[in-house]
Amino acid sequence: MSTPGNIPPPPNYPPTYTPAPAYKQHHPATEHTPAKPRWFAGARPVWNLTAAGAALAPLYEGYSLATGAGTLLTDMVNTGHPSGAWTIDIAVLAATAYINHTRDGWISRVLLIAAILGSVLTLPWLNTILRLMTGATT
């Protein structure tokens, strides 16, 4: 066997720079927390009850917000424009639902409940659906 001879020392290279690992610092004040969905999570029973009372409270000549909306829709159906009544009803319900979803306020809840009660309690549903489908009046 042969014996190794003198092994020269390694060359004198400059030391390599390795940066320290970057760690994400925890700042709870600047972190963004995702918003909760507010369709049902924001349902407040006291707000809903007082909003329903305000939507049904008489404002002008015995009409409340809900009965005013319902009277408008019923008059449109009775004068021969059921499709216009349904179009206005759907537009009002969609607009008030959007306003209630984007703004967390008691007034927006009153408007939504007034639109729902106005359309549900005063539109003659069966007659209007039959008139839209068949064109015949009852």
DSSP file with accessible surface (Angstrom, degrees, kcal/mol):
  #  RESIDUE AA STRUCTURE BP1 BP2  ACC     N-H-->O    O-->H-N    N-H-->O    O-->H-N    TCO  KAPPA ALPHA  PHI   PSI    X-CA   Y-CA   Z-CA
    1    1 A M              0   0  233      0, 0.0     2,-0.4     0, 0.0     0, 0.0   0.000 360.0 360.0 360.0 148.8    0.0    0.0    0.0
    2    2 A S        -     0   0  117      3,-0.0     3,-0.0     1,-0.0     0, 0.0  -0.695 360.0-135.2 -99.7 147.3    1.1    3.4   -0.6
    3    3 A T        -     0   0  122     -2,-0.4     2,-0.1     1,-0.0    -1,-0.0  -0.802  27.8-110.3 -98.1 139.4    1.1    6.0    2.0
    4    4 A P        -     0   0  108      0, 0.0     3,-0.1     0, 0.0    -1,-0.0  -0.394  31.1-136.3 -69.4 149.8   -0.2    9.4    1.2
    5    5 A G        -     0   0   61      1,-0.2     2,-0.4    -2,-0.1    -3,-0.0   0.097  52.6 -40.9 -84.9-160.3    2.2   12.1    1.0
    6    6 A N        -     0   0  171      1,-0.0    -1,-0.2     0, 0.0     0, 0.0  -0.551  57.4-146.1 -68.4 125.1    1.9   15.5    2.4
    7    7 A I        -     0   0  140     -2,-0.4    -1,-0.0    -3,-0.1     0, 0.0  -0.828  19.3-127.1 -93.2 124.9   -1.6   16.8    1.8
    8    8 A P        -     0   0  103      0, 0.0    -1,-0.0     0, 0.0     0, 0.0  -0.351  28.2-103.5 -70.3 152.5   -1.5   20.5    1.1
    9    9 A P        -     0   0  109      0, 0.0     3,-0.1     0, 0.0     0, 0.0  -0.341  47.0 -88.9 -68.8 157.7   -3.9   22.7    3.3
   10   10 A P        -     0   0  112      0, 0.0    -3,-0.0     0, 0.0     0, 0.0  -0.261  53.7 -90.0 -65.6 155.2   -7.0   24.0    1.7
   11   11 A P        -     0   0   82      0, 0.0     2,-1.6     0, 0.0     0, 0.0  -0.263  38.3-109.4 -65.2 157.2   -6.8   27.3   -0.1
   12   12 A N        +     0   0  167     -3,-0.1     0, 0.0     3,-0.0     0, 0.0  -0.587  48.9 173.1 -91.2  78.4   -7.5   30.5    1.8
   13   13 A Y        -     0   0  176     -2,-1.6     3,-0.1     1,-0.1     0, 0.0  -0.565  39.5-101.0 -82.4 153.5  -10.8   31.6    0.3
   14   14 A P        -     0   0  105      0, 0.0    -1,-0.1     0, 0.0     2,-0.0  -0.397  49.9 -94.1 -69.7 150.3  -12.8   34.5    1.8
   15   15 A P        -     0   0  127      0, 0.0     2,-0.3     0, 0.0    -3,-0.0  -0.344  39.8-118.6 -66.5 143.0  -15.6   33.3    4.0
   16   16 A T        -     0   0  124     -3,-0.1     2,-0.6     1,-0.0    -3,-0.0  -0.611  22.1-127.5 -82.1 146.6  -19.0   33.1    2.3
   17   17 A Y        -     0   0  197     -2,-0.3    -1,-0.0     2,-0.0     0, 0.0  -0.809  23.3-174.5 -97.6 123.7  -21.8   35.3    3.6
   18   18 A T        -     0   0  112     -2,-0.6    -2,-0.0     3,-0.0     2,-0.0  -0.967  23.1-131.8-115.8 119.2  -25.1   33.5    4.5
   19   19 A P        -     0   0   94      0, 0.0     3,-0.1     0, 0.0    -2,-0.0  -0.335  28.1-101.5 -69.6 151.7  -27.9   35.9    5.4
   20   20 A A        -     0   0   84      1,-0.1     2,-0.0    -2,-0.0     0, 0.0  -0.412  48.2 -93.6 -68.1 146.2  -29.9   35.2    8.5
   21   21 A P        -     0   0   86      0, 0.0     2,-0.6     0, 0.0    -1,-0.1  -0.390  38.8-121.8 -64.4 139.4  -33.2   33.6    7.8
   22   22 A A        -     0   0  104     -3,-0.1     2,-0.4    -2,-0.0     0, 0.0  -0.742  28.4-165.0 -85.6 123.0  -36.1   36.1    7.5
   23   23 A Y        -     0   0  188     -2,-0.6     2,-0.5     0, 0.0     0, 0.0  -0.881  22.6-119.2-108.4 138.7  -38.8   35.4   10.0
   24   24 A K        -     0   0  194     -2,-0.4     2,-0.3     1,-0.0    -2,-0.0  -0.657  29.8-137.2 -77.0 123.8  -42.2   37.0    9.8
   25   25 A Q        -     0   0  144     -2,-0.5     2,-0.7     1,-0.1    -1,-0.0  -0.587  15.2-121.0 -83.6 144.9  -42.8   39.1   12.8
   26   26 A H        +     0   0  133     -2,-0.3    -1,-0.1     5,-0.0    -2,-0.0  -0.757  34.3 170.9 -91.5 115.0  -46.3   38.9   14.4
   27   27 A H    >>  -     0   0   97     -2,-0.7     3,-0.9     1,-0.1     4,-0.8  -0.881  10.1-174.2-122.5  97.6  -48.1   42.2   14.6
   28   28 A P  T 34 S+     0   0   95      0, 0.0     3,-0.3     0, 0.0    -1,-0.1   0.806  81.1  60.2 -66.1 -24.8  -51.7   41.6   15.7
   29   29 A A  T 34 S+     0   0  101      1,-0.2    -2,-0.0     3,-0.0     0, 0.0   0.805 110.1  40.5 -73.3 -26.6  -52.7   45.3   15.2
   30   30 A T  T <4 S+     0   0  114     -3,-0.9    -1,-0.2     2,-0.1     2,-0.2   0.499  89.6 107.3-101.1  -3.9  -51.9   45.2   11.5
   31   31 A E     <  -     0   0   95     -4,-0.8     2,-0.6    -3,-0.3    -5,-0.0  -0.478  68.0-127.7 -76.2 146.6  -53.2   41.8   10.6
   32   32 A H        -     0   0  170     -2,-0.2    -2,-0.1     3,-0.0    -1,-0.1  -0.829  17.1-156.5 -96.4 122.9  -56.4   41.7    8.6
   33   33 A T        -     0   0  109     -2,-0.6     2,-0.0     1,-0.0     0, 0.0  -0.837  26.9-112.3 -96.4 133.7  -59.1   39.5   10.0
   34   34 A P        -     0   0  110      0, 0.0     2,-0.2     0, 0.0    -1,-0.0  -0.351  33.6-110.4 -66.9 144.3  -61.6   38.3    7.4
   35   35 A A        -     0   0   94      1,-0.1     3,-0.0    -2,-0.0    -3,-0.0  -0.469  29.2-118.3 -74.5 145.2  -65.1   39.6    7.7
   36   36 A K        -     0   0  167     -2,-0.2     2,-0.2     1,-0.1    -1,-0.1  -0.540  34.3 -99.8 -78.4 147.2  -67.9   37.3    8.8
   37   37 A P     >  -     0   0  100      0, 0.0     4,-0.5     0, 0.0     3,-0.2  -0.522  34.9-158.8 -66.5 134.0  -70.7   36.7    6.4
   38   38 A R  T  4  +     0   0   90     -2,-0.2     4,-0.2     3,-0.2    -2,-0.0   0.186  63.3  96.6-106.5  16.7  -73.5   38.9    7.6
   39   39 A W  T  4 S-     0   0  145      1,-0.1    -1,-0.2     2,-0.1    61,-0.0   0.969 113.6  -4.2 -69.1 -49.4  -76.6   37.4    6.1
   40   40 A F  T >4 S+     0   0  182     -3,-0.2     3,-1.2     2,-0.1    -2,-0.1   0.616 127.1  68.6-115.7 -20.8  -77.6   35.4    9.2
   41   41 A A  T 3< S+     0   0   75     -4,-0.5    -3,-0.2     1,-0.3    -2,-0.1   0.814 101.6  50.7 -69.4 -26.5  -74.7   36.1   11.5
   42   42 A G  T 3  S+     0   0   12     -4,-0.2     2,-0.6    -5,-0.1    -1,-0.3   0.273  77.8 127.3 -92.4  10.7  -75.8   39.7   11.8
   43   43 A A    <   -     0   0   52     -3,-1.2    -3,-0.1     4,-0.0    -4,-0.0  -0.597  38.2-173.0 -72.6 114.9  -79.4   38.8   12.6
   44   44 A R     >  -     0   0   91     -2,-0.6     4,-2.6     1,-0.1     5,-0.2  -0.945  16.5-153.0-111.2 118.7  -80.2   40.7   15.8
   45   45 A P  H  > S+     0   0   97      0, 0.0     4,-2.4     0, 0.0     5,-0.2   0.886  95.1  49.1 -62.9 -37.9  -83.6   39.7   17.3
   46   46 A V  H  > S+     0   0  106      1,-0.2     4,-2.5     2,-0.2     5,-0.3   0.930 112.7  48.3 -67.8 -41.9  -84.2   43.1   19.0
   47   47 A W  H  > S+     0   0   71      1,-0.2     4,-2.5     2,-0.2    -1,-0.2   0.912 112.0  49.9 -60.8 -44.3  -83.3   45.0   15.8
   48   48 A N  H  X S+     0   0   52     -4,-2.6     4,-2.2     2,-0.2    -2,-0.2   0.907 112.4  46.4 -64.6 -41.4  -85.6   42.8   13.8
   49   49 A L  H  X S+     0   0  133     -4,-2.4     4,-2.1    -5,-0.2    -2,-0.2   0.929 116.2  43.5 -68.1 -44.3  -88.6   43.2   16.2
   50   50 A T  H  X S+     0   0   67     -4,-2.5     4,-2.4    -5,-0.2    -2,-0.2   0.867 113.6  52.4 -69.7 -33.3  -88.2   47.0   16.5
   51   51 A A  H  X S+     0   0    0     -4,-2.5     4,-2.4    -5,-0.3    -2,-0.2   0.896 109.1  49.5 -68.1 -38.5  -87.6   47.2   12.7
   52   52 A A  H  X S+     0   0   28     -4,-2.2     4,-1.5     2,-0.2    -2,-0.2   0.906 111.5  49.6 -65.6 -39.6  -90.8   45.3   12.0
   53   53 A G  H  X S+     0   0   43     -4,-2.1     4,-0.8     1,-0.2    -2,-0.2   0.908 112.6  46.8 -64.0 -40.5  -92.7   47.5   14.4
   54   54 A A  H  < S+     0   0   29     -4,-2.4    11,-0.4     1,-0.2     3,-0.3   0.863 109.8  53.5 -69.9 -33.8  -91.3   50.6   12.7
   55   55 A A  H  < S+     0   0    0     -4,-2.4    11,-2.1     1,-0.2    10,-0.5   0.805 115.7  40.3 -69.9 -26.9  -92.1   49.2    9.3
   56   56 A L  H  < S+     0   0   86     -4,-1.5    -1,-0.2    -5,-0.2    -2,-0.2   0.476  88.6 111.1 -99.3  -3.9  -95.7   48.7   10.4
   57   57 A A  S  < S-     0   0   39     -4,-0.8     8,-0.4    -3,-0.3     2,-0.2  -0.519  77.9-109.5 -72.6 134.3  -96.1   51.9   12.3
   58   58 A P        +     0   0   95      0, 0.0     6,-0.3     0, 0.0     3,-0.1  -0.434  44.8 165.3 -68.2 134.1  -98.5   54.4   10.6
   59   59 A L        +     0   0  119      4,-3.0     2,-0.4     1,-0.3     5,-0.2   0.765  61.7  20.5-113.5 -49.3  -96.8   57.4    9.2
   60   60 A Y  B >  S-A   63   0A 162      3,-1.7     3,-2.2     1,-0.1    -1,-0.3  -0.964 130.2 -25.4-136.7 117.4  -99.0   59.2    6.8
   61   61 A E  T 3  S-     0   0  149     -2,-0.4     3,-0.1     1,-0.3    -1,-0.1   0.848 124.8 -50.5  50.2  39.8 -102.8   59.0    6.7
   62   62 A G  T 3  S+     0   0   63      1,-0.3     2,-0.4     0, 0.0    -1,-0.3   0.422 109.7 124.6  84.7  -3.7 -102.8   55.5    8.3
   63   63 A Y  B <   -A   60   0A 110     -3,-2.2    -4,-3.0    -5,-0.1    -3,-1.7  -0.748  41.4-164.2 -91.2 135.4 -100.2   54.1    5.8
   64   64 A S     >  -     0   0    8     -2,-0.4     4,-2.1    -6,-0.3     5,-0.2  -0.477  40.4 -95.4 -99.3-179.1  -97.0   52.5    7.1
   65   65 A L  H  > S+     0   0   67    -10,-0.5     4,-2.0    -8,-0.4     5,-0.2   0.922 125.7  45.5 -63.1 -42.2  -94.0   51.8    5.0
   66   66 A A  H  > S+     0   0    3    -11,-2.1     4,-2.4     2,-0.2    -1,-0.2   0.934 115.0  44.7 -69.8 -45.1  -95.1   48.2    4.5
   67   67 A T  H  > S+     0   0   51    -12,-0.4     4,-2.3     1,-0.2    -1,-0.2   0.837 111.2  55.3 -71.6 -27.8  -98.7   49.0    3.6
   68   68 A G  H  X S+     0   0   31     -4,-2.1     4,-2.0     2,-0.2    -1,-0.2   0.929 110.6  44.4 -65.9 -44.5  -97.6   51.9    1.4
   69   69 A A  H  X S+     0   0   33     -4,-2.0     4,-2.1     1,-0.2    -2,-0.2   0.913 114.9  49.5 -65.3 -41.1  -95.4   49.5   -0.6
   70   70 A G  H  X S+     0   0    0     -4,-2.4     4,-2.7     1,-0.2    -2,-0.2   0.883 108.5  52.4 -66.4 -36.8  -98.2   46.9   -0.7
   71   71 A T  H  X S+     0   0   44     -4,-2.3     4,-2.6     2,-0.2     5,-0.2   0.908 108.2  51.8 -66.0 -40.2 -100.8   49.4   -1.8
   72   72 A L  H  X S+     0   0   91     -4,-2.0     4,-1.9     2,-0.2    -2,-0.2   0.945 113.1  44.2 -59.8 -46.8  -98.6   50.5   -4.7
   73   73 A L  H  X S+     0   0    6     -4,-2.1     4,-2.1     1,-0.2    -2,-0.2   0.916 113.7  49.7 -67.5 -41.0  -98.1   46.9   -5.8
   74   74 A T  H  X S+     0   0   31     -4,-2.7     4,-2.6     1,-0.2    -1,-0.2   0.907 109.8  51.5 -65.9 -39.7 -101.8   46.0   -5.4
   75   75 A D  H  X S+     0   0   90     -4,-2.6     4,-1.6     1,-0.2    -1,-0.2   0.891 109.3  50.6 -63.5 -38.8 -102.9   49.1   -7.4
   76   76 A M  H  <>S+     0   0   43     -4,-1.9     5,-2.5    -5,-0.2     4,-0.3   0.902 112.0  47.0 -66.3 -39.0 -100.5   48.1  -10.2
   77   77 A V  H ><5S+     0   0    1     -4,-2.1     3,-1.2     1,-0.2    -2,-0.2   0.926 112.7  49.2 -67.4 -42.2 -101.9   44.6  -10.3
   78   78 A N  H 3<5S+     0   0  107     -4,-2.6    -1,-0.2     1,-0.3    -2,-0.2   0.757 106.2  56.1 -71.9 -24.3 -105.5   45.8  -10.3
   79   79 A T  T 3<5S-     0   0   97     -4,-1.6    -1,-0.3    -5,-0.2    -2,-0.2   0.448 127.1 -94.3 -87.6   1.8 -105.0   48.3  -13.1
   80   80 A G  T < 5S+     0   0   48     -3,-1.2    -3,-0.2    -4,-0.3     3,-0.2   0.684  95.5 108.2 101.0  19.1 -103.7   45.5  -15.4
   81   81 A H     >< +     0   0  110     -5,-2.5     4,-1.9    -6,-0.2     5,-0.1  -0.475  24.2 147.4-123.9  63.7 -100.0   45.7  -14.9
   82   82 A P  H  > S+     0   0   15      0, 0.0     4,-2.5     0, 0.0     5,-0.2   0.883  75.0  53.3 -68.5 -34.0  -99.1   42.5  -13.0
   83   83 A S  H  > S+     0   0   73      1,-0.2     4,-2.3     2,-0.2     5,-0.1   0.894 108.9  50.2 -68.4 -34.5  -95.7   42.1  -14.7
   84   84 A G  H  > S+     0   0   22      2,-0.2     4,-2.6     1,-0.2     5,-0.2   0.893 109.9  50.9 -66.9 -37.7  -94.8   45.7  -13.8
   85   85 A A  H  X S+     0   0    0     -4,-1.9     4,-2.6     2,-0.2    -2,-0.2   0.923 111.6  46.6 -65.2 -42.8  -95.8   45.0  -10.2
   86   86 A W  H  X S+     0   0   43     -4,-2.5     4,-2.7     2,-0.2     5,-0.2   0.889 112.0  51.5 -66.5 -37.3  -93.6   41.9  -10.0
   87   87 A T  H  X S+     0   0   94     -4,-2.3     4,-2.4     2,-0.2    -2,-0.2   0.938 113.0  44.2 -64.4 -45.6  -90.7   43.8  -11.6
   88   88 A I  H  X S+     0   0   63     -4,-2.6     4,-2.8     2,-0.2     5,-0.2   0.917 113.6  52.1 -64.7 -40.3  -91.0   46.7   -9.1
   89   89 A D  H  X S+     0   0    7     -4,-2.6     4,-2.5    -5,-0.2     5,-0.2   0.937 111.9  44.4 -62.6 -46.9  -91.4   44.2   -6.3
   90   90 A I  H  X S+     0   0  104     -4,-2.7     4,-2.6     1,-0.2     5,-0.2   0.911 114.3  50.1 -65.6 -40.1  -88.3   42.2   -7.2
   91   91 A A  H  X S+     0   0   57     -4,-2.4     4,-2.6    -5,-0.2    -2,-0.2   0.921 112.6  46.3 -64.8 -42.7  -86.2   45.4   -7.8
   92   92 A V  H  X S+     0   0   61     -4,-2.8     4,-2.7     2,-0.2     5,-0.3   0.922 113.7  48.3 -66.9 -42.9  -87.2   46.8   -4.4
   93   93 A L  H  X S+     0   0   46     -4,-2.5     4,-2.2    -5,-0.2    -2,-0.2   0.922 113.9  46.8 -63.2 -41.8  -86.5   43.5   -2.6
   94   94 A A  H  X S+     0   0   61     -4,-2.6     4,-2.3    -5,-0.2    -2,-0.2   0.921 113.8  47.9 -66.5 -41.2  -83.1   43.2   -4.3
   95   95 A A  H  X S+     0   0   51     -4,-2.6     4,-2.6    -5,-0.2    -2,-0.2   0.931 114.3  44.8 -67.0 -44.0  -82.1   46.8   -3.6
   96   96 A T  H  X S+     0   0   17     -4,-2.7     4,-2.5     2,-0.2    16,-0.2   0.872 112.4  52.1 -70.6 -33.2  -83.1   46.7    0.0
   97   97 A A  H  X S+     0   0   26     -4,-2.2     4,-1.9    -5,-0.3    -1,-0.2   0.912 111.7  47.4 -66.2 -39.2  -81.4   43.3    0.6
   98   98 A Y  H  X S+     0   0  157     -4,-2.3     4,-2.4     2,-0.2     5,-0.2   0.927 112.6  48.5 -66.5 -43.3  -78.2   44.7   -1.0
   99   99 A I  H  X S+     0   0   58     -4,-2.6     4,-2.4     1,-0.2    -2,-0.2   0.921 112.6  48.5 -63.1 -42.0  -78.4   47.9    1.2
  100  100 A N  H  < S+     0   0   22     -4,-2.5    -1,-0.2     8,-0.2    -2,-0.2   0.857 112.5  49.6 -67.0 -32.3  -79.0   45.8    4.3
  101  101 A H  H  < S+     0   0   62     -4,-1.9    -2,-0.2    -5,-0.2    -1,-0.2   0.883 117.3  38.1 -73.5 -38.2  -76.1   43.5    3.4
  102  102 A T  H  < S+     0   0   59     -4,-2.4     2,-0.5     1,-0.2    -2,-0.2   0.800 117.9  48.2 -86.2 -28.2  -73.6   46.3    2.8
  103  103 A R  S  < S-     0   0  171     -4,-2.4     2,-1.4    -5,-0.2    -1,-0.2  -0.959  70.5-149.1-117.8 126.3  -74.6   48.7    5.5
  104  104 A D        +     0   0   70     -2,-0.5     2,-0.3    -3,-0.1    -4,-0.1  -0.677  51.3 125.5 -93.5  84.9  -75.1   47.4    9.0
  105  105 A G     >  -     0   0   23     -2,-1.4     4,-1.4    -5,-0.2     5,-0.1  -0.961  67.3-124.7-143.2 159.9  -77.8   49.8   10.2
  106  106 A W  H  > S+     0   0   94     -2,-0.3     4,-2.2     2,-0.2     5,-0.1   0.880 109.4  56.1 -72.1 -36.5  -81.2   49.8   11.8
  107  107 A I  H  > S+     0   0  110      1,-0.2     4,-2.4     2,-0.2    -1,-0.2   0.903 105.8  51.1 -64.6 -40.8  -82.8   51.9    9.0
  108  108 A S  H  > S+     0   0   10      1,-0.2     4,-2.1     2,-0.2    -1,-0.2   0.877 109.6  51.1 -65.6 -33.2  -81.7   49.5    6.3
  109  109 A R  H  X S+     0   0   17     -4,-1.4     4,-2.5     2,-0.2     5,-0.2   0.891 108.2  52.2 -68.5 -38.0  -83.3   46.7    8.3
  110  110 A V  H  X S+     0   0   10     -4,-2.2     4,-2.5     1,-0.2    -2,-0.2   0.934 110.3  48.4 -62.5 -44.0  -86.5   48.7    8.5
  111  111 A L  H  X S+     0   0   74     -4,-2.4     4,-2.2     2,-0.2    -2,-0.2   0.904 111.8  49.3 -64.1 -40.7  -86.5   49.2    4.8
  112  112 A L  H  X S+     0   0   26     -4,-2.1     4,-2.5   -16,-0.2    -2,-0.2   0.938 113.2  45.4 -64.8 -45.7  -85.9   45.5    4.1
  113  113 A I  H  X S+     0   0   27     -4,-2.5     4,-3.0     1,-0.2     5,-0.3   0.896 111.8  52.9 -67.3 -36.5  -88.6   44.4    6.4
  114  114 A A  H  X S+     0   0    6     -4,-2.5     4,-2.4    -5,-0.2    -1,-0.2   0.914 110.8  47.4 -64.1 -40.2  -91.0   46.9    5.0
  115  115 A A  H  X S+     0   0    7     -4,-2.2     4,-1.9     2,-0.2     5,-0.2   0.913 114.3  46.7 -67.2 -41.0  -90.3   45.7    1.5
  116  116 A I  H  X S+     0   0   72     -4,-2.5     4,-2.8     2,-0.2     5,-0.3   0.952 116.3  43.3 -66.1 -48.6  -90.8   42.0    2.5
  117  117 A L  H  X S+     0   0   39     -4,-3.0     4,-2.2     1,-0.2     5,-0.4   0.890 112.0  54.7 -66.4 -36.8  -94.0   42.7    4.4
  118  118 A G  H  X S+     0   0    0     -4,-2.4     4,-0.7    -5,-0.3     5,-0.2   0.895 116.1  36.9 -63.8 -38.1  -95.4   44.9    1.7
  119  119 A S  H  X S+     0   0    3     -4,-1.9     4,-1.1    -5,-0.2    -2,-0.2   0.897 121.6  42.9 -83.2 -37.9  -94.9   42.3   -1.0
  120  120 A V  H  < S+     0   0   77     -4,-2.8     5,-0.2    -5,-0.2    -3,-0.2   0.916 118.9  39.9 -76.0 -41.5  -95.8   39.2    1.1
  121  121 A L  H  < S+     0   0  118     -4,-2.2    -1,-0.2    -5,-0.3    -3,-0.2   0.702 124.4  30.7 -85.7 -18.9  -98.8   40.5    2.9
  122  122 A T  H  < S+     0   0   46     -4,-0.7    -2,-0.1    -5,-0.4    -3,-0.1   0.664  89.2  93.6-119.1 -18.4 -100.6   42.5    0.3
  123  123 A L  S  < S-     0   0    6     -4,-1.1     2,-1.6    -5,-0.2     3,-0.2  -0.627  75.5-127.9 -75.5 130.9  -99.9   41.1   -3.2
  124  124 A P     >  -     0   0   43      0, 0.0     4,-2.3     0, 0.0     5,-0.2  -0.613  33.2-173.2 -75.2  91.9 -102.7   38.6   -4.2
  125  125 A W  H  > S+     0   0   88     -2,-1.6     4,-2.6     1,-0.2     5,-0.2   0.911  72.6  44.3 -61.5 -49.3 -100.2   35.9   -5.0
  126  126 A L  H  > S+     0   0  122      1,-0.2     4,-2.6     2,-0.2     5,-0.2   0.938 115.7  46.7 -67.1 -45.3 -102.4   33.2   -6.5
  127  127 A N  H  > S+     0   0   64      1,-0.2     4,-2.4     2,-0.2    -1,-0.2   0.907 114.2  48.5 -62.4 -40.0 -104.4   35.6   -8.7
  128  128 A T  H  X S+     0   0    0     -4,-2.3     4,-2.5     2,-0.2    -2,-0.2   0.917 111.7  48.2 -68.4 -41.3 -101.2   37.3   -9.9
  129  129 A I  H  X S+     0   0   73     -4,-2.6     4,-2.3    -5,-0.2     5,-0.2   0.933 113.6  47.4 -65.7 -42.2  -99.4   34.1  -10.7
  130  130 A L  H  X>S+     0   0   65     -4,-2.6     4,-2.8    -5,-0.2     5,-0.7   0.903 112.5  49.7 -64.3 -39.8 -102.5   32.8  -12.7
  131  131 A R  H  X5S+     0   0   53     -4,-2.4     4,-1.2    -5,-0.2    -1,-0.2   0.890 112.5  47.3 -66.9 -38.1 -102.8   36.1  -14.5
  132  132 A L  H  <5S+     0   0   80     -4,-2.5    -1,-0.2    -5,-0.2    -2,-0.2   0.880 118.3  41.1 -68.0 -38.9  -99.1   36.0  -15.5
  133  133 A M  H  <5S+     0   0  145     -4,-2.3    -2,-0.2    -5,-0.2    -3,-0.2   0.887 133.8  14.8 -77.7 -41.4  -99.2   32.4  -16.6
  134  134 A T  H  <5S-     0   0   95     -4,-2.8    -3,-0.2    -5,-0.2    -2,-0.2   0.671  85.1-129.8-109.6 -25.1 -102.5   32.3  -18.4
  135  135 A G     << +     0   0   59     -4,-1.2     2,-0.3    -5,-0.7    -4,-0.2   0.417  69.0 123.6  85.5  -3.5 -103.6   35.9  -19.1
  136  136 A A        -     0   0   57     -6,-0.5    -1,-0.3     1,-0.0     2,-0.3  -0.655  54.2-139.7 -91.9 146.8 -107.0   35.1  -17.6
  137  137 A T              0   0  105     -2,-0.3    -9,-0.0    -3,-0.1   -10,-0.0  -0.739 360.0 360.0-101.6 154.6 -108.5   37.0  -14.7
  138  138 A T              0   0  121     -2,-0.3   -11,-0.0   -11,-0.1    -7,-0.0  -0.654 360.0 360.0-101.1 360.0 -110.4   35.3  -11.9
